[in-house]
Amino acid sequence: MNYTNHLNIKSWAEADRPREKFATKGKGSLSDAELIAILLGSGNRGETAVELAKRMLSSVDNNLNSLGKLDLEQLQKFKGVGEAKAITIAAAMELARRRKDGGIIKKRKITQSNDAFEEIEEVLCDLSHEEFWVLLLNRSNQVIEKKNVSSGGVSGTVADAKMIFKPAIEKLASSIILCHNHPSGNLKASSADLALTKKLVLAGKNLDIAVLDHIIVGNDAYLSFADEGLM
């Protein structure tokens, strides 16, 4: 066989190389064979990684499910696929299977203050010191993430506006809910709590990130600033 016509991937135009294509055009631009070629890393004397991947797919009628059923011994029958490459491919197929089995985790939707309390109580209700958290919400009022902003002592914690809005900006949150606890169980909002809330509501308006509520957790109960008209 004449191998001179089979160029190494490094000889290809940069836009045609799987890794470069992935980085510049995104994963959706790659074919199944190109994605498998990235796992392979290299081909053999007669084939590039992409050509080898195409031959592997062709052997199972281009069916990824069938490829995923091949064991290590069967994968190693392809020239250029040793144990390490076979394990890499099998591991990728197993991850894909687990991802499918895992399904999509449903995000909690916040429609009232009690929803926010139920989302945050597990991290705040039993603490012996104060912590400040923020719930990040998308446009549908679903929780993107809950983020610890600060931890303090028995009587207070420092809540910095920059630290509160930083994760909201990074996660492209549309709105947030402020949350902190009172270890004493006293649910009365302090003058500092009220002043901070007003400050953050104003800052949120400037950033186009609405501050929907401020929840104070004490033991198994809570106070909602929004419910009490304190926003």
C-alpha positions as a Markdown table, in Angstrom:
| # | Residue | x | y | z |
|---|---|---|---|---|
| 1 | Met | 0.0 | 0.0 | 0.0 |
| 2 | Asn | 1.2 | 3.5 | -0.8 |
| 3 | Tyr | 1.0 | 5.5 | 2.4 |
| 4 | Thr | 2.2 | 8.8 | 0.9 |
| 5 | Asn | -1.4 | 10.0 | 0.2 |
| 6 | His | -2.4 | 9.7 | 3.8 |
| 7 | Leu | -1.4 | 13.0 | 5.4 |
| 8 | Asn | -0.9 | 13.3 | 9.1 |
| 9 | Ile | -3.6 | 15.5 | 10.8 |
| 10 | Lys | -0.9 | 18.1 | 11.6 |
| 11 | Ser | -0.5 | 18.5 | 7.9 |
| 12 | Trp | -4.1 | 19.4 | 7.4 |
| 13 | Ala | -5.5 | 23.0 | 7.2 |
| 14 | Glu | -5.9 | 24.2 | 10.8 |
| 15 | Ala | -9.7 | 24.5 | 10.3 |
| 16 | Asp | -9.9 | 20.9 | 9.4 |
| 17 | Arg | -8.1 | 19.5 | 12.4 |
| 18 | Pro | -10.6 | 18.1 | 14.9 |
| 19 | Arg | -9.2 | 19.7 | 18.1 |
| 20 | Glu | -8.8 | 23.1 | 16.4 |
| 21 | Lys | -12.2 | 22.8 | 14.8 |
| 22 | Phe | -13.7 | 22.0 | 18.3 |
| 23 | Ala | -12.1 | 25.0 | 19.8 |
| 24 | Thr | -13.0 | 27.5 | 17.1 |
| 25 | Lys | -16.3 | 26.3 | 15.7 |
| 26 | Gly | -17.7 | 24.4 | 18.7 |
| 27 | Lys | -18.5 | 20.8 | 19.4 |
| 28 | Gly | -21.6 | 20.8 | 17.2 |
| 29 | Ser | -19.5 | 21.3 | 14.1 |
| 30 | Leu | -17.7 | 18.0 | 14.4 |
| 31 | Ser | -18.9 | 14.7 | 12.9 |
| 32 | Asp | -19.0 | 11.5 | 15.0 |
| 33 | Ala | -15.8 | 10.4 | 13.4 |
| 34 | Glu | -14.0 | 13.7 | 14.2 |
| 35 | Leu | -15.1 | 13.4 | 17.9 |
| 36 | Ile | -13.8 | 9.9 | 18.1 |
| 37 | Ala | -10.6 | 11.0 | 16.4 |
| 38 | Ile | -10.0 | 13.4 | 19.3 |
| 39 | Leu | -10.3 | 10.4 | 21.7 |
| 40 | Leu | -7.9 | 8.4 | 19.5 |
| 41 | Gly | -5.3 | 11.1 | 19.3 |
| 42 | Ser | -3.6 | 9.5 | 16.4 |
| 43 | Gly | -4.2 | 6.9 | 13.7 |
| 44 | Asn | -1.8 | 4.3 | 12.3 |
| 45 | Arg | 0.8 | 4.2 | 9.4 |
| 46 | Gly | -1.9 | 4.1 | 6.8 |
| 47 | Glu | -4.7 | 6.2 | 8.3 |
| 48 | Thr | -5.2 | 9.5 | 10.1 |
| 49 | Ala | -7.2 | 9.4 | 13.3 |
| 50 | Val | -10.3 | 10.6 | 11.4 |
| 51 | Glu | -9.9 | 7.9 | 8.8 |
| 52 | Leu | -9.5 | 5.2 | 11.5 |
| 53 | Ala | -12.5 | 6.6 | 13.3 |
| 54 | Lys | -14.6 | 6.4 | 10.1 |
| 55 | Arg | -13.6 | 2.8 | 9.6 |
| 56 | Met | -14.5 | 1.9 | 13.1 |
| 57 | Leu | -17.9 | 3.6 | 12.7 |
| 58 | Ser | -18.4 | 1.9 | 9.3 |
| 59 | Ser | -17.9 | -1.5 | 11.0 |
| 60 | Val | -21.0 | -0.9 | 13.2 |
| 61 | Asp | -23.1 | 0.8 | 10.4 |
| 62 | Asn | -22.3 | 4.2 | 11.8 |
| 63 | Asn | -24.2 | 3.4 | 15.0 |
| 64 | Leu | -22.8 | 4.9 | 18.1 |
| 65 | Asn | -24.8 | 2.6 | 20.4 |
| 66 | Ser | -23.3 | -0.4 | 18.6 |
| 67 | Leu | -19.8 | 1.1 | 19.0 |
| 68 | Gly | -20.4 | 1.5 | 22.7 |
| 69 | Lys | -21.2 | -2.2 | 23.0 |
| 70 | Leu | -17.8 | -3.3 | 21.7 |
| 71 | Asp | -15.5 | -4.6 | 24.4 |
| 72 | Leu | -11.8 | -3.8 | 24.8 |
| 73 | Glu | -10.7 | -6.8 | 22.8 |
| 74 | Gln | -13.0 | -6.0 | 19.9 |
| 75 | Leu | -11.8 | -2.4 | 19.8 |
| 76 | Gln | -8.2 | -3.4 | 19.8 |
| 77 | Lys | -8.8 | -5.4 | 16.6 |
| 78 | Phe | -8.6 | -2.1 | 14.7 |
| 79 | Lys | -5.1 | -1.4 | 13.6 |
| 80 | Gly | -3.7 | 1.6 | 15.6 |
| 81 | Val | -6.0 | 1.0 | 18.6 |
| 82 | Gly | -4.1 | -0.3 | 21.6 |
| 83 | Glu | -5.3 | -0.9 | 25.1 |
| 84 | Ala | -5.0 | 2.7 | 26.1 |
| 85 | Lys | -7.0 | 4.0 | 23.2 |
| 86 | Ala | -9.6 | 1.2 | 23.6 |
| 87 | Ile | -10.1 | 2.2 | 27.2 |
| 88 | Thr | -10.4 | 5.8 | 26.4 |
| 89 | Ile | -13.1 | 5.1 | 23.9 |
| 90 | Ala | -14.9 | 2.7 | 26.2 |
| 91 | Ala | -14.7 | 5.2 | 29.0 |
| 92 | Ala | -16.2 | 8.0 | 26.8 |
| 93 | Met | -19.1 | 5.7 | 25.8 |
| 94 | Glu | -19.7 | 4.8 | 29.5 |
| 95 | Leu | -19.9 | 8.5 | 30.4 |
| 96 | Ala | -22.4 | 9.1 | 27.6 |
| 97 | Arg | -24.5 | 6.2 | 28.9 |
| 98 | Arg | -24.4 | 7.5 | 32.5 |
| 99 | Arg | -25.3 | 11.0 | 31.4 |
| 100 | Lys | -28.3 | 9.7 | 29.6 |
| 101 | Asp | -29.4 | 7.6 | 32.6 |
| 102 | Gly | -28.9 | 10.5 | 34.9 |
| 103 | Gly | -31.4 | 12.6 | 33.1 |
| 104 | Ile | -31.9 | 16.3 | 33.5 |
| 105 | Ile | -32.0 | 17.7 | 37.0 |
| 106 | Lys | -35.2 | 19.8 | 37.4 |
| 107 | Lys | -34.5 | 23.2 | 38.8 |
| 108 | Arg | -36.7 | 24.5 | 41.6 |
| 109 | Lys | -39.0 | 27.4 | 40.5 |
| 110 | Ile | -39.4 | 30.1 | 43.0 |
| 111 | Thr | -43.0 | 31.4 | 43.0 |
| 112 | Gln | -43.4 | 32.5 | 46.7 |
| 113 | Ser | -41.2 | 33.1 | 49.7 |
| 114 | Asn | -41.7 | 29.6 | 51.1 |
| 115 | Asp | -40.1 | 28.2 | 47.9 |
| 116 | Ala | -37.0 | 30.3 | 48.6 |
| 117 | Phe | -37.0 | 29.2 | 52.3 |
| 118 | Glu | -37.2 | 25.5 | 51.4 |
| 119 | Glu | -34.3 | 26.0 | 48.9 |
| 120 | Ile | -32.0 | 27.6 | 51.5 |
| 121 | Glu | -33.1 | 26.2 | 54.9 |
| 122 | Glu | -30.9 | 23.1 | 54.6 |
| 123 | Val | -27.7 | 25.2 | 54.6 |
| 124 | Leu | -28.8 | 27.8 | 57.1 |
| 125 | Cys | -31.3 | 26.4 | 59.7 |
| 126 | Asp | -28.9 | 24.6 | 62.0 |
| 127 | Leu | -25.9 | 26.9 | 62.0 |
| 128 | Ser | -24.5 | 28.4 | 65.2 |
| 129 | His | -23.0 | 31.4 | 63.3 |
| 130 | Glu | -24.3 | 33.7 | 60.6 |
| 131 | Glu | -23.9 | 33.1 | 56.9 |
| 132 | Phe | -25.0 | 35.1 | 53.9 |
| 133 | Trp | -26.2 | 33.3 | 50.8 |
| 134 | Val | -27.7 | 34.3 | 47.5 |
| 135 | Leu | -30.1 | 32.4 | 45.3 |
| 136 | Leu | -29.4 | 33.0 | 41.6 |
| 137 | Leu | -32.5 | 32.8 | 39.3 |
| 138 | Asn | -33.0 | 32.6 | 35.6 |
| 139 | Arg | -35.8 | 34.4 | 33.7 |
| 140 | Ser | -38.2 | 31.7 | 34.6 |
| 141 | Asn | -37.4 | 32.2 | 38.3 |
| 142 | Gln | -35.7 | 28.8 | 38.5 |
| 143 | Val | -32.7 | 28.4 | 40.8 |
| 144 | Ile | -29.5 | 28.4 | 38.8 |
| 145 | Glu | -27.3 | 28.0 | 41.9 |
| 146 | Lys | -27.2 | 29.0 | 45.6 |
| 147 | Lys | -24.0 | 30.7 | 46.5 |
| 148 | Asn | -22.4 | 31.3 | 49.9 |
| 149 | Val | -21.2 | 34.9 | 50.0 |
| 150 | Ser | -19.8 | 35.2 | 53.5 |
| 151 | Ser | -19.5 | 33.6 | 57.0 |
| 152 | Gly | -19.3 | 35.4 | 60.2 |
| 153 | Gly | -19.8 | 35.1 | 64.0 |
| 154 | Val | -22.7 | 34.6 | 66.2 |
| 155 | Ser | -24.0 | 38.1 | 65.9 |
| 156 | Gly | -23.3 | 39.0 | 62.3 |
| 157 | Thr | -21.5 | 38.6 | 59.0 |
| 158 | Val | -20.2 | 41.0 | 56.4 |
| 159 | Ala | -22.1 | 41.1 | 53.1 |
| 160 | Asp | -20.2 | 42.8 | 50.4 |
| 161 | Ala | -22.2 | 44.0 | 47.4 |
| 162 | Lys | -19.4 | 43.2 | 45.0 |
| 163 | Met | -19.3 | 39.6 | 46.3 |
| 164 | Ile | -23.0 | 39.3 | 46.1 |
| 165 | Phe | -23.4 | 40.4 | 42.5 |
| 166 | Lys | -20.2 | 38.8 | 41.2 |
| 167 | Pro | -21.7 | 35.2 | 40.9 |
| 168 | Ala | -24.9 | 36.6 | 39.6 |
| 169 | Ile | -23.1 | 38.3 | 36.7 |
| 170 | Glu | -20.9 | 35.3 | 36.0 |
| 171 | Lys | -24.0 | 33.0 | 35.9 |
| 172 | Leu | -26.0 | 35.5 | 33.9 |
| 173 | Ala | -28.7 | 35.5 | 36.5 |
| 174 | Ser | -31.8 | 37.6 | 35.8 |
| 175 | Ser | -32.7 | 38.0 | 39.5 |
| 176 | Ile | -31.5 | 37.1 | 43.0 |
| 177 | Ile | -32.8 | 36.4 | 46.4 |
| 178 | Leu | -30.8 | 37.4 | 49.4 |
| 179 | Cys | -30.6 | 35.0 | 52.4 |
| 180 | His | -29.0 | 35.0 | 55.8 |
| 181 | Asn | -29.7 | 33.4 | 59.2 |
| 182 | His | -30.1 | 34.6 | 62.7 |
| 183 | Pro | -28.7 | 31.8 | 65.0 |
| 184 | Ser | -30.6 | 33.2 | 67.9 |
| 185 | Gly | -33.9 | 32.4 | 66.2 |
| 186 | Asn | -35.0 | 36.1 | 66.3 |
| 187 | Leu | -36.6 | 36.9 | 62.9 |
| 188 | Lys | -36.7 | 40.7 | 63.3 |
| 189 | Ala | -34.8 | 42.5 | 60.6 |
| 190 | Ser | -32.1 | 44.8 | 62.0 |
| 191 | Ser | -31.5 | 48.3 | 60.8 |
| 192 | Ala | -28.4 | 47.0 | 59.2 |
| 193 | Asp | -30.4 | 44.3 | 57.4 |
| 194 | Leu | -32.9 | 46.9 | 56.1 |
| 195 | Ala | -30.1 | 49.3 | 55.0 |
| 196 | Leu | -28.2 | 46.6 | 53.2 |
| 197 | Thr | -31.3 | 45.4 | 51.4 |
| 198 | Lys | -32.2 | 48.8 | 50.1 |
| 199 | Lys | -28.6 | 49.3 | 48.9 |
| 200 | Leu | -28.6 | 46.0 | 47.1 |
| 201 | Val | -32.0 | 46.6 | 45.5 |
| 202 | Leu | -30.6 | 49.9 | 44.0 |
| 203 | Ala | -27.4 | 48.2 | 42.9 |
| 204 | Gly | -29.4 | 45.4 | 41.2 |
| 205 | Lys | -31.5 | 48.0 | 39.3 |
| 206 | Asn | -28.3 | 49.5 | 37.9 |
| 207 | Leu | -27.0 | 46.0 | 36.9 |
| 208 | Asp | -30.5 | 44.9 | 35.5 |
| 209 | Ile | -30.5 | 42.1 | 38.1 |
| 210 | Ala | -33.6 | 42.3 | 40.2 |
| 211 | Val | -33.4 | 41.7 | 44.0 |
| 212 | Leu | -36.7 | 39.9 | 44.6 |
| 213 | Asp | -36.6 | 39.2 | 48.3 |
| 214 | His | -34.4 | 38.9 | 51.4 |
| 215 | Ile | -35.0 | 35.8 | 53.5 |
| 216 | Ile | -34.0 | 35.7 | 57.2 |
| 217 | Val | -33.9 | 32.1 | 58.5 |
| 218 | Gly | -34.2 | 31.4 | 62.2 |
| 219 | Asn | -34.6 | 27.9 | 63.5 |
| 220 | Asp | -37.4 | 26.3 | 61.4 |
| 221 | Ala | -39.0 | 29.6 | 60.5 |
| 222 | Tyr | -38.3 | 32.6 | 58.3 |
| 223 | Leu | -39.0 | 36.2 | 57.5 |
| 224 | Ser | -39.6 | 37.5 | 54.0 |
| 225 | Phe | -38.8 | 41.1 | 53.3 |
| 226 | Ala | -41.1 | 41.0 | 50.3 |
| 227 | Asp | -44.0 | 39.6 | 52.2 |
| 228 | Glu | -43.6 | 42.1 | 54.9 |
| 229 | Gly | -43.3 | 45.1 | 52.5 |
| 230 | Leu | -39.7 | 45.8 | 53.5 |
| 231 | Met | -38.1 | 45.8 | 50.1 |
